[in-house]
Amino acid sequence: MKSKILYVFILLISYSCSVNKYSNVPVHDEIDLSLKSFTEIKKEEIDKKSKDITLGYFWGIGENIYPTFEKHTFEIPKSYQRNENSFILKVDYFFTKDDQTKFKLYEWNENEKMEVPGSMFTEKFSEIKKYITEKLGKPYLEVYEDLEKSKEETVRDDIKWQNQNLNAYLFRFRGKGGFDQIRLAIYRD
């Protein structure tokens, strides 16, 4: 009898540990609105034990996401993947030869090691929107597409902020097949 109780107890502990292995990290721990030198950012990513997933070649950003992209000469962008949680979080950094970070792009994707319901993406999107609004003020643009009414397989929701210090562009892709992705662009120019 004691061995059965011990077995059930160990099973419950194992289950609770596996359930809590992945969690939804609060956005204030994920998003840094400052545009520090890339040297500082690199040190912080190493301290967070982020994985360097840099492509090794130059790639660009469309002007609908970063309107002044063409005005700068960037080094090869650096990309990091943060430790796993309920989402796979990738952060791309665009910086100049003199170490000035001009643009960051956060991207939340489904963690394929676990099921991430669409409601978690909706909650994460709302949490990011609330956080950015607290920091930058009310957005000047909010556009939401209705996935059910759309003839397209994928729709995009857009929110943009602008103040004298910083610009932010939050967008979410949602698909009829269950696709979900959130991106946040941060820049100053």
GUDOTI-553609 format. One record per atom (N, C-alpha, C, CB): residue number from 0; atom name; x, y, z. Coordinates in steps of 0.02 Angstrom, whole numbers. Glycine has a CB too. Example, Ala and Ser with C-alpha at 12.3 -4.5 7.8 and 13.67 -1.06 7.14 Angstrom:
2
 num atomo   east  north     up
   0     N    660   -284    390
   0    CA    615   -225    390
   0     C    660   -165    390
   0    CB    565   -224    452
   1     N    642   -112    354
   1    CA    684    -53    357
   1     C    645      2    394
   1    CB    704    -30    286
***
This chain:
189
 num atomo   east  north     up
   0     N     41    -60      0
   0    CA      0      0      0
   0     C     43     63      0
   0    CB    -47      0     61
   1     N     96     64     43
   1    CA    140    122     46
   1     C    175    133    -20
   1    CB    192    113    103
   2     N    194     78    -53
   2    CA    229     86   -117
   2     C    182    115   -170
   2    CB    256     18   -141
   3     N    117     97   -169
   3    CA     69    126   -216
   3     C     61    201   -204
   3    CB      1     91   -210
   4     N     57    221   -141
   4    CA     49    292   -124
   4     C    112    330   -146
   4    CB     37    301    -48
   5     N    170    301   -133
   5    CA    233    332   -153
   5     C    236    339   -229
   5    CB    293    291   -127
   6     N    215    286   -264
   6    CA    215    287   -337
   6     C    169    342   -364
   6    CB    192    218   -364
   7     N    109    348   -336
   7    CA     61    400   -357
   7     C     89    469   -341
   7    CB     -8    390   -322
   8     N    120    476   -284
   8    CA    149    540   -264
   8     C    205    560   -313
   8    CB    178    535   -192
   9     N    249    514   -330
   9    CA    303    528   -378
   9     C    274    544   -446
   9    CB    351    467   -383
  10     N    223    509   -466
  10    CA    190    522   -530
  10     C    160    593   -531
  10    CB    135    470   -542
  11     N    128    613   -477
  11    CA     99    680   -474
  11     C    153    734   -476
  11    CB     58    688   -411
  12     N    207    723   -441
  12    CA    262    772   -442
  12     C    291    777   -512
  12    CB    318    751   -391
  13     N    303    720   -545
  13    CA    329    720   -613
  13     C    283    757   -660
  13    CB    340    648   -637
  14     N    218    744   -654
  14    CA    169    777   -697
  14     C    169    852   -686
  14    CB     99    748   -684
  15     N    170    874   -624
  15    CA    168    946   -610
  15     C    231    980   -635
  15    CB    159    959   -535
  16     N    288    946   -632
  16    CA    350    975   -658
  16     C    347    981   -734
  16    CB    410    932   -637
  17     N    319    930   -767
  17    CA    316    933   -840
  17     C    265    984   -862
  17    CB    298    864   -868
  18     N    211    994   -825
  18    CA    161   1045   -842
  18     C    191   1114   -836
  18    CB     99   1038   -797
  19     N    232   1124   -785
  19    CA    261   1190   -773
  19     C    327   1201   -810
  19    CB    271   1200   -700
  20     N    350   1151   -849
  20    CA    413   1159   -885
  20     C    409   1219   -931
  20    CB    429   1096   -925
  21     N    352   1228   -965
  21    CA    342   1284  -1009
  21     C    291   1330   -977
  21    CB    319   1262  -1079
  22     N    303   1394   -982
  22    CA    256   1441   -953
  22     C    255   1503   -997
  22    CB    275   1459   -881
  23     N    207   1544   -985
  23    CA    200   1606  -1021
  23     C    240   1659   -984
  23    CB    125   1627  -1029
  24     N    297   1678  -1011
  24    CA    341   1727   -979
  24     C    308   1796   -985
  24    CB    412   1727  -1011
  25     N    305   1834   -931
  25    CA    274   1901   -935
  25     C    313   1945   -984
  25    CB    273   1934   -866
  26     N    276   1987  -1021
  26    CA    308   2027  -1074
  26     C    360   2075  -1046
  26    CB    255   2065  -1112
  27     N    351   2100   -986
  27    CA    401   2147   -959
  27     C    468   2112   -948
  27    CB    376   2178   -894
  28     N    469   2045   -946
  28    CA    531   2008   -942
  28     C    559   1990  -1011
  28    CB    521   1944   -901
  29     N    517   1996  -1062
  29    CA    538   1979  -1130
  29     C    558   2039  -1172
  29    CB    483   1941  -1165
  30     N    522   2094  -1163
  30    CA    530   2152  -1207
  30     C    571   2206  -1172
  30    CB    461   2180  -1228
  31     N    621   2230  -1206
  31    CA    661   2287  -1183
  31     C    650   2343  -1234
  31    CB    738   2268  -1177
  32     N    621   2397  -1212
  32    CA    605   2452  -1258
  32     C    664   2498  -1271
  32    CB    548   2492  -1230
  33     N    719   2489  -1236
  33    CA    777   2531  -1248
  33     C    815   2507  -1311
  33    CB    825   2532  -1187
  34     N    850   2552  -1341
  34    CA    892   2534  -1399
  34     C    965   2547  -1379
  34    CB    872   2577  -1464
  35     N    991   2502  -1338
  35    CA   1059   2507  -1313
  35     C   1109   2491  -1368
  35    CB   1069   2459  -1253
  36     N   1172   2498  -1351
  36    CA   1224   2478  -1399
  36     C   1217   2402  -1410
  36    CB   1296   2497  -1374
  37     N   1237   2379  -1469
  37    CA   1230   2308  -1481
  37     C   1277   2268  -1435
  37    CB   1246   2292  -1554
  38     N   1333   2296  -1416
  38    CA   1379   2261  -1370
  38     C   1343   2245  -1304
  38    CB   1441   2304  -1356
  39     N   1305   2293  -1278
  39    CA   1267   2282  -1216
  39     C   1213   2229  -1227
  39    CB   1235   2348  -1191
  40     N   1178   2233  -1283
  40    CA   1125   2186  -1299
  40     C   1153   2115  -1304
  40    CB   1088   2205  -1364
  41     N   1209   2108  -1339
  41    CA   1240   2042  -1348
  41     C   1257   2011  -1279
  41    CB   1304   2048  -1391
  42     N   1285   2052  -1235
  42    CA   1302   2027  -1168
  42     C   1239   2004  -1131
  42    CB   1337   2082  -1127
  43     N   1184   2044  -1136
  43    CA   1121   2025  -1103
  43     C   1094   1960  -1131
  43    CB   1070   2081  -1111
  44     N   1097   1951  -1198
  44    CA   1072   1889  -1228
  44     C   1114   1829  -1206
  44    CB   1073   1895  -1306
  45     N   1179   1838  -1200
  45    CA   1222   1784  -1175
  45     C   1205   1768  -1102
  45    CB   1298   1804  -1182
  46     N   1194   1821  -1062
  46    CA   1176   1811   -991
  46     C   1109   1774   -985
  46    CB   1171   1879   -956
  47     N   1063   1784  -1032
  47    CA    999   1750  -1031
  47     C   1004   1679  -1060
  47    CB    947   1790  -1072
  48     N   1064   1662  -1082
  48    CA   1077   1596  -1113
  48     C   1037   1586  -1177
  48    CB   1061   1539  -1063
  49     N   1028   1641  -1213
  49    CA    994   1639  -1278
  49     C   1039   1605  -1329
  49    CB    974   1710  -1302
  50     N   1008   1573  -1377
  50    CA   1045   1538  -1430
  50     C   1054   1585  -1489
  50    CB   1008   1472  -1451
  51     N   1116   1592  -1512
  51    CA   1130   1634  -1571
  51     C   1107   1596  -1633
  51    CB   1207   1653  -1575
  52     N   1058   1621  -1667
  52    CA   1031   1589  -1727
  52     C   1039   1635  -1789
  52    CB    957   1569  -1717
  53     N   1091   1676  -1787
  53    CA   1104   1723  -1841
  53     C   1112   1686  -1907
  53    CB   1167   1765  -1826
  54     N   1083   1714  -1960
  54    CA   1085   1681  -2025
  54     C   1155   1686  -2058
  54    CB   1034   1713  -2071
  55     N   1193   1737  -2041
  55    CA   1260   1744  -2069
  55     C   1263   1784  -2133
  55    CB   1289   1676  -2081
  56     N   1208   1811  -2155
  56    CA   1207   1853  -2214
  56     C   1156   1909  -2202
  56    CB   1189   1813  -2278
  57     N   1161   1962  -2243
  57    CA   1117   2019  -2233
  57     C   1048   2005  -2261
  57    CB   1147   2081  -2266
  58     N    998   2026  -2226
  58    CA    928   2024  -2248
  58     C    895   2088  -2223
  58    CB    890   1959  -2222
  59     N    842   2108  -2255
  59    CA    813   2173  -2240
  59     C    743   2170  -2212
  59    CB    812   2214  -2301
  60     N    718   2229  -2197
  60    CA    651   2239  -2169
  60     C    613   2286  -2216
  60    CB    654   2268  -2096
  61     N    551   2270  -2230
  61    CA    510   2312  -2274
  61     C    495   2379  -2242
  61    CB    445   2277  -2291
  62     N    486   2430  -2284
  62    CA    474   2497  -2257
  62     C    405   2503  -2224
  62    CB    480   2548  -2313
  63     N    360   2456  -2237
  63    CA    295   2458  -2201
  63     C    305   2438  -2128
  63    CB    244   2410  -2235
  64     N    360   2404  -2112
  64    CA    375   2386  -2043
  64     C    424   2437  -2013
  64    CB    405   2315  -2039
  65     N    476   2455  -2051
  65    CA    527   2502  -2028
  65     C    537   2555  -2083
  65    CB    594   2466  -2011
  66     N    500   2610  -2080
  66    CA    500   2659  -2135
  66     C    568   2689  -2153
  66    CB    454   2714  -2117
  67     N    614   2694  -2106
  67    CA    679   2726  -2122
  67     C    735   2675  -2130
  67    CB    697   2775  -2066
  68     N    718   2613  -2144
  68    CA    768   2561  -2152
  68     C    823   2580  -2202
  68    CB    735   2496  -2173
  69     N    803   2607  -2259
  69    CA    849   2623  -2313
  69     C    897   2680  -2296
  69    CB    810   2641  -2376
  70     N    883   2718  -2244
  70    CA    925   2775  -2225
  70     C    988   2754  -2187
  70    CB    886   2824  -2183
  71     N    993   2690  -2169
  71    CA   1048   2666  -2128
  71     C   1089   2613  -2165
  71    CB   1022   2638  -2061
  72     N   1151   2607  -2144
  72    CA   1194   2553  -2168
  72     C   1205   2507  -2109
  72    CB   1262   2581  -2198
  73     N   1177   2447  -2114
  73    CA   1179   2400  -2058
  73     C   1232   2346  -2068
  73    CB   1111   2368  -2049
  74     N   1254   2320  -2012
  74    CA   1295   2260  -2012
  74     C   1248   2200  -2024
  74    CB   1335   2253  -1945
  75     N   1276   2141  -2027
  75    CA   1233   2081  -2033
  75     C   1190   2076  -1970
  75    CB   1277   2015  -2044
  76     N   1124   2072  -1978
  76    CA   1081   2069  -1918
  76     C   1096   2008  -1875
  76    CB   1007   2069  -1940
  77     N   1091   2017  -1810
  77    CA   1101   1962  -1763
  77     C   1034   1939  -1737
  77    CB   1148   1984  -1704
  78     N   1025   1873  -1731
  78    CA    962   1844  -1709
  78     C    976   1797  -1651
  78    CB    927   1807  -1766
  79     N    932   1800  -1601
  79    CA    937   1757  -1542
  79     C    870   1724  -1529
  79    CB    961   1797  -1480
  80     N    874   1663  -1507
  80    CA    814   1627  -1484
  80     C    819   1620  -1409
  80    CB    807   1557  -1519
  81     N    768   1644  -1375
  81    CA    767   1642  -1302
  81     C    749   1572  -1278
  81    CB    717   1693  -1274
  82     N    766   1558  -1216
  82    CA    749   1493  -1187
  82     C    675   1479  -1195
  82    CB    769   1491  -1113
  83     N    661   1415  -1203
  83    CA    592   1395  -1218
  83     C    544   1409  -1161
  83    CB    590   1322  -1234
  84     N    484   1429  -1181
  84    CA    427   1433  -1136
  84     C    367   1412  -1177
  84    CB    419   1507  -1105
  85     N    310   1439  -1164
  85    CA    251   1420  -1203
  85     C    258   1440  -1276
  85    CB    189   1452  -1173
  86     N    302   1487  -1290
  86    CA    315   1511  -1357
  86     C    389   1505  -1373
  86    CB    290   1583  -1366
  87     N    405   1503  -1436
  87    CA    474   1510  -1458
  87     C    482   1584  -1473
  87    CB    492   1463  -1521
  88     N    526   1618  -1438
  88    CA    536   1690  -1447
  88     C    603   1701  -1482
  88    CB    533   1728  -1380
  89     N    600   1733  -1539
  89    CA    660   1752  -1577
  89     C    664   1828  -1577
  89    CB    659   1724  -1650
  90     N    724   1855  -1569
  90    CA    734   1927  -1571
  90     C    789   1942  -1621
  90    CB    751   1956  -1500
  91     N    774   1987  -1669
  91    CA    822   2008  -1720
  91     C    844   2079  -1704
  91    CB    792   2004  -1792
  92     N    909   2092  -1711
  92    CA    937   2158  -1697
  92     C    972   2185  -1759
  92    CB    985   2156  -1637
  93     N    955   2246  -1778
  93    CA    988   2281  -1832
  93     C   1029   2338  -1802
  93    CB    937   2307  -1886
  94     N   1094   2338  -1815
  94    CA   1138   2387  -1785
  94     C   1188   2412  -1838
  94    CB   1174   2358  -1724
  95     N   1215   2471  -1825
  95    CA   1262   2502  -1871
  95     C   1334   2484  -1852
  95    CB   1253   2578  -1873
  96     N   1380   2503  -1896
  96    CA   1452   2489  -1885
  96     C   1477   2519  -1819
  96    CB   1493   2515  -1943
  97     N   1447   2577  -1799
  97    CA   1468   2609  -1737
  97     C   1429   2583  -1676
  97    CB   1459   2685  -1743
  98     N   1399   2523  -1682
  98    CA   1369   2486  -1626
  98     C   1302   2513  -1603
  98    CB   1416   2487  -1568
  99     N   1270   2556  -1643
  99    CA   1204   2583  -1624
  99     C   1149   2537  -1648
  99    CB   1195   2654  -1654
 100     N   1109   2512  -1601
 100    CA   1052   2471  -1619
 100     C    996   2519  -1640
 100    CB   1029   2425  -1559
 101     N    971   2508  -1701
 101    CA    920   2552  -1729
 101     C    851   2519  -1731
 101    CB    940   2574  -1799
 102     N    851   2452  -1732
 102    CA    788   2416  -1743
 102     C    791   2348  -1710
 102    CB    773   2409  -1819
 103     N    735   2328  -1678
 103    CA    728   2261  -1649
 103     C    663   2231  -1674
 103    CB    728   2264  -1570
 104     N    664   2167  -1685
 104    CA    603   2132  -1705
 104     C    595   2070  -1662
 104    CB    605   2113  -1781
 105     N    542   2070  -1621
 105    CA    525   2012  -1580
 105     C    475   1970  -1620
 105    CB    496   2034  -1511
 106     N    482   1904  -1613
 106    CA    436   1860  -1649
 106     C    419   1800  -1604
 106    CB    467   1835  -1716
 107     N    355   1793  -1588
 107    CA    330   1738  -1548
 107     C    298   1686  -1593
 107    CB    279   1763  -1494
 108     N    322   1625  -1589
 108    CA    295   1569  -1629
 108     C    274   1513  -1582
 108    CB    347   1545  -1681
 109     N    236   1467  -1610
 109    CA    214   1409  -1572
 109     C    274   1366  -1552
 109    CB    163   1368  -1613
 110     N    273   1343  -1491
 110    CA    323   1295  -1468
 110     C    298   1226  -1489
 110    CB    334   1299  -1389
 111     N    331   1195  -1537
 111    CA    307   1132  -1565
 111     C    312   1074  -1515
 111    CB    346   1115  -1627
 112     N    347   1085  -1459
 112    CA    354   1032  -1409
 112     C    292   1027  -1364
 112    CB    416   1044  -1367
 113     N    247   1074  -1374
 113    CA    185   1073  -1334
 113     C    129   1105  -1375
 113    CB    195   1110  -1266
 114     N     68   1091  -1356
 114    CA     12   1123  -1389
 114     C      1   1192  -1360
 114    CB    -52   1079  -1383
 115     N      0   1241  -1405
 115    CA    -13   1309  -1384
 115     C    -80   1330  -1415
 115    CB     45   1358  -1406
 116     N   -133   1331  -1376
 116    CA   -198   1350  -1405
 116     C   -198   1422  -1429
 116    CB   -254   1340  -1353
 117     N   -241   1436  -1478
 117    CA   -247   1503  -1504
 117     C   -263   1554  -1450
 117    CB   -301   1505  -1557
 118     N   -297   1533  -1398
 118    CA   -314   1579  -1344
 118     C   -251   1605  -1310
 118    CB   -360   1545  -1293
 119     N   -198   1564  -1307
 119    CA   -135   1588  -1277
 119     C   -104   1643  -1320
 119    CB    -85   1529  -1269
 120     N   -110   1637  -1387
 120    CA    -84   1689  -1431
 120     C   -126   1753  -1421
 120    CB    -87   1667  -1505
 121     N   -190   1745  -1414
 121    CA   -235   1803  -1403
 121     C   -216   1838  -1337
 121    CB   -309   1781  -1403
 122     N   -205   1799  -1285
 122    CA   -185   1826  -1220
 122     C   -117   1861  -1225
 122    CB   -183   1771  -1167
 123     N    -69   1830  -1260
 123    CA     -2   1859  -1267
 123     C     -6   1925  -1306
 123    CB     46   1809  -1302
 124     N    -45   1925  -1360
 124    CA    -54   1985  -1400
 124     C    -83   2042  -1357
 124    CB    -99   1971  -1461
 125     N   -134   2026  -1318
 125    CA   -165   2076  -1274
 125     C   -117   2101  -1221
 125    CB   -228   2046  -1240
 126     N    -78   2055  -1194
 126    CA    -29   2073  -1142
 126     C     24   2120  -1171
 126    CB      4   2010  -1113
 127     N     48   2106  -1231
 127    CA     98   2149  -1264
 127     C     67   2218  -1277
 127    CB    123   2116  -1330
 128     N      6   2218  -1304
 128    CA    -28   2281  -1319
 128     C    -34   2324  -1256
 128    CB    -98   2268  -1350
 129     N    -56   2294  -1202
 129    CA    -64   2330  -1139
 129     C      3   2358  -1115
 129    CB    -94   2284  -1085
 130     N     55   2318  -1118
 130    CA    122   2339  -1095
 130     C    148   2398  -1136
 130    CB    171   2280  -1099
 131     N    143   2392  -1202
 131    CA    168   2446  -1245
 131     C    127   2509  -1236
 131    CB    167   2424  -1320
 132     N     62   2503  -1228
 132    CA     18   2560  -1216
 132     C     36   2595  -1150
 132    CB    -55   2539  -1216
 133     N     51   2556  -1098
 133    CA     72   2585  -1034
 133     C    137   2625  -1042
 133    CB     82   2530   -981
 134     N    181   2601  -1085
 134    CA    247   2633  -1093
 134     C    247   2690  -1143
 134    CB    298   2581  -1114
 135     N    208   2684  -1198
 135    CA    211   2733  -1252
 135     C    148   2774  -1261
 135    CB    226   2698  -1316
 136     N     95   2756  -1226
 136    CA     32   2792  -1234
 136     C    -14   2756  -1283
 136    CB     45   2863  -1258
 137     N    -70   2787  -1296
 137    CA   -121   2758  -1338
 137     C    -95   2748  -1410
 137    CB   -184   2802  -1338
 138     N   -110   2692  -1442
 138    CA    -89   2682  -1511
 138     C   -125   2730  -1558
 138    CB   -101   2609  -1533
 139     N    -91   2747  -1613
 139    CA   -123   2791  -1662
 139     C   -157   2752  -1717
 139    CB    -72   2839  -1692
 140     N   -145   2686  -1719
 140    CA   -177   2644  -1769
 140     C   -193   2576  -1739
 140    CB   -132   2636  -1832
 141     N   -254   2553  -1750
 141    CA   -275   2485  -1730
 141     C   -320   2458  -1784
 141    CB   -311   2485  -1660
 142     N   -299   2403  -1815
 142    CA   -338   2372  -1868
 142     C   -342   2297  -1853
 142    CB   -307   2385  -1939
 143     N   -402   2271  -1849
 143    CA   -412   2200  -1835
 143     C   -452   2170  -1893
 143    CB   -449   2189  -1767
 144     N   -428   2114  -1919
 144    CA   -464   2080  -1974
 144     C   -504   2022  -1945
 144    CB   -414   2055  -2028
 145     N   -561   2009  -1975
 145    CA   -605   1955  -1954
 145     C   -587   1892  -1994
 145    CB   -680   1974  -1964
 146     N   -557   1844  -1960
 146    CA   -534   1782  -1993
 146     C   -593   1744  -2022
 146    CB   -497   1739  -1943
 147     N   -649   1743  -1987
 147    CA   -707   1705  -2010
 147     C   -736   1734  -2074
 147    CB   -761   1705  -1956
 148     N   -736   1799  -2081
 148    CA   -766   1832  -2139
 148     C   -717   1840  -2197
 148    CB   -793   1899  -2120
 149     N   -653   1831  -2184
 149    CA   -602   1842  -2235
 149     C   -602   1787  -2288
 149    CB   -534   1847  -2203
 150     N   -589   1807  -2349
 150    CA   -581   1759  -2404
 150     C   -510   1732  -2405
 150    CB   -598   1792  -2472
 151     N   -465   1766  -2370
 151    CA   -395   1745  -2366
 151     C   -387   1691  -2312
 151    CB   -350   1806  -2350
 152     N   -336   1651  -2320
 152    CA   -320   1598  -2271
 152     C   -288   1626  -2209
 152    CB   -275   1546  -2303
 153     N   -254   1684  -2216
 153    CA   -219   1715  -2160
 153     C   -238   1789  -2157
 153    CB   -142   1707  -2167
 154     N   -249   1813  -2097
 154    CA   -264   1884  -2086
 154     C   -211   1914  -2039
 154    CB   -336   1894  -2057
 155     N   -209   1981  -2038
 155    CA   -161   2015  -1995
 155     C   -195   2070  -1956
 155    CB   -103   2045  -2038
 156     N   -179   2073  -1891
 156    CA   -202   2127  -1847
 156     C   -143   2173  -1837
 156    CB   -230   2099  -1779
 157     N   -154   2239  -1840
 157    CA   -100   2288  -1835
 157     C   -114   2339  -1781
 157    CB    -89   2323  -1902
 158     N    -63   2355  -1742
 158    CA    -67   2409  -1692
 158     C     -1   2447  -1696
 158    CB    -80   2381  -1619
 159     N     -5   2514  -1700
 159    CA     55   2556  -1705
 159     C     53   2611  -1652
 159    CB     63   2586  -1776
 160     N    112   2623  -1624
 160    CA    122   2677  -1576
 160     C    178   2722  -1601
 160    CB    138   2649  -1505
 161     N    173   2785  -1583
 161    CA    226   2831  -1599
 161     C    227   2885  -1546
 161    CB    217   2862  -1670
 162     N    286   2895  -1517
 162    CA    294   2953  -1473
 162     C    362   2983  -1489
 162    CB    288   2933  -1397
 163     N    381   3035  -1454
 163    CA    443   3069  -1473
 163     C    506   3027  -1463
 163    CB    450   3132  -1434
 164     N    502   2975  -1423
 164    CA    561   2935  -1408
 164     C    564   2869  -1446
 164    CB    564   2921  -1336
 165     N    507   2841  -1464
 165    CA    507   2773  -1489
 165     C    446   2759  -1532
 165    CB    510   2723  -1431
 166     N    454   2712  -1578
 166    CA    399   2688  -1619
 166     C    393   2613  -1607
 166    CB    410   2703  -1696
 167     N    332   2588  -1608
 167    CA    321   2516  -1600
 167     C    265   2496  -1648
 167    CB    303   2498  -1527
 168     N    273   2437  -1676
 168    CA    224   2410  -1723
 168     C    213   2337  -1703
 168    CB    248   2416  -1798
 169     N    154   2322  -1677
 169    CA    135   2255  -1655
 169     C     88   2226  -1707
 169    CB    103   2256  -1584
 170     N    103   2167  -1731
 170    CA     58   2135  -1778
 170     C     55   2060  -1766
 170    CB     78   2150  -1850
 171     N     -3   2033  -1783
 171    CA    -16   1962  -1772
 171     C    -45   1932  -1835
 171    CB    -64   1952  -1711
 172     N    -18   1876  -1855
 172    CA    -45   1837  -1910
 172     C    -87   1781  -1881
 172    CB     12   1809  -1956
 173     N   -147   1771  -1908
 173    CA   -190   1716  -1888
 173     C   -214   1681  -1951
 173    CB   -250   1741  -1845
 174     N   -213   1615  -1949
 174    CA   -234   1577  -2008
 174     C   -291   1529  -1993
 174    CB   -176   1539  -2035
 175     N   -329   1514  -2045
 175    CA   -386   1468  -2038
 175     C   -363   1398  -2020
 175    CB   -426   1467  -2103
 176     N   -303   1380  -2037
 176    CA   -276   1315  -2019
 176     C   -246   1312  -1950
 176    CB   -226   1293  -2070
 177     N   -255   1365  -1911
 177    CA   -228   1367  -1843
 177     C   -162   1404  -1837
 177    CB   -219   1297  -1819
 178     N   -136   1431  -1892
 178    CA    -73   1467  -1890
 178     C    -80   1529  -1846
 178    CB    -50   1487  -1961
 179     N    -29   1542  -1805
 179    CA    -28   1601  -1762
 179     C     44   1624  -1755
 179    CB    -59   1586  -1692
 180     N     55   1689  -1760
 180    CA    122   1718  -1750
 180     C    113   1791  -1730
 180    CB    166   1712  -1815
 181     N    154   1813  -1682
 181    CA    153   1882  -1659
 181     C    221   1912  -1671
 181    CB    133   1887  -1584
 182     N    222   1974  -1696
 182    CA    285   2010  -1706
 182     C    278   2080  -1677
 182    CB    304   2013  -1782
 183     N    334   2104  -1650
 183    CA    338   2172  -1622
 183     C    401   2204  -1647
 183    CB    336   2172  -1545
 184     N    394   2260  -1685
 184    CA    450   2298  -1709
 184     C    458   2360  -1665
 184    CB    441   2319  -1784
 185     N    520   2374  -1647
 185    CA    535   2433  -1606
 185     C    592   2470  -1639
 185    CB    554   2413  -1532
 186     N    582   2536  -1648
 186    CA    634   2577  -1678
 186     C    625   2650  -1659
 186    CB    633   2570  -1755
 187     N    679   2687  -1669
 187    CA    679   2759  -1657
 187     C    707   2792  -1719
 187    CB    721   2778  -1592
 188     N    671   2837  -1750
 188    CA    693   2876  -1809
 188     C    639   2923  -1828
 188    CB    711   2829  -1869
***
